[in-house]
Amino acid sequence: MSAVELLTIGDVSARSGVAQSALRFYEREGLIRSTRTTGNQRRYERHELRRIAFIRIAQQVGVSLDEIRAALATLPENRTPTKADWTRLSARWRRKLEDRIKVMERLRDQLTGCIGCGCLSLQRCTLINPKDRLATRGPGPQLIINPPS
């Protein structure tokens, strides 16, 4: 049996593109694991890079750390997500991701115009949002987050 290759926190940081402070945070949060040397230095198994990549991608698409933690907790102990696992885990987030994509597309398309913030400070608001009628839809940028049908 071959020995498991252990990586230093610096190696993992350089390979993953994640700051060492973030790696320590992920470990405190139970998202990744390390072992300690006799000098109390962290050592990571190479497979932790896959877990870190999973965390980074999930965060970039708007998945919260709580959701990531819950997803990783469904995996067997010390096993990193496989393609099948990612498919299964991400299926739960599909609707959320699709909604987020729609909001981002609306933001992109309307960024230079009115976003329905209710500020009434732009001259166009008298045309797009007279008498702040969008306020009845709720707070915030209603043309982006809650567009008319």
Secondary structure, 3 states (H helix, E strand, C coil): CCCCCEEEHHHHHHHHCCCHHHHHHHHHCCCCCCEECCCCCEEEECCHHHHHHHHHHHHHCCCCHHHHHHHHHCCCCCCCCCHHHHHHHHHCCHHHHHHHHHHHHHHHHHCCCCCCCCCCCCCCHHHHCHHHHHHHHCCCCHHHHCCCC
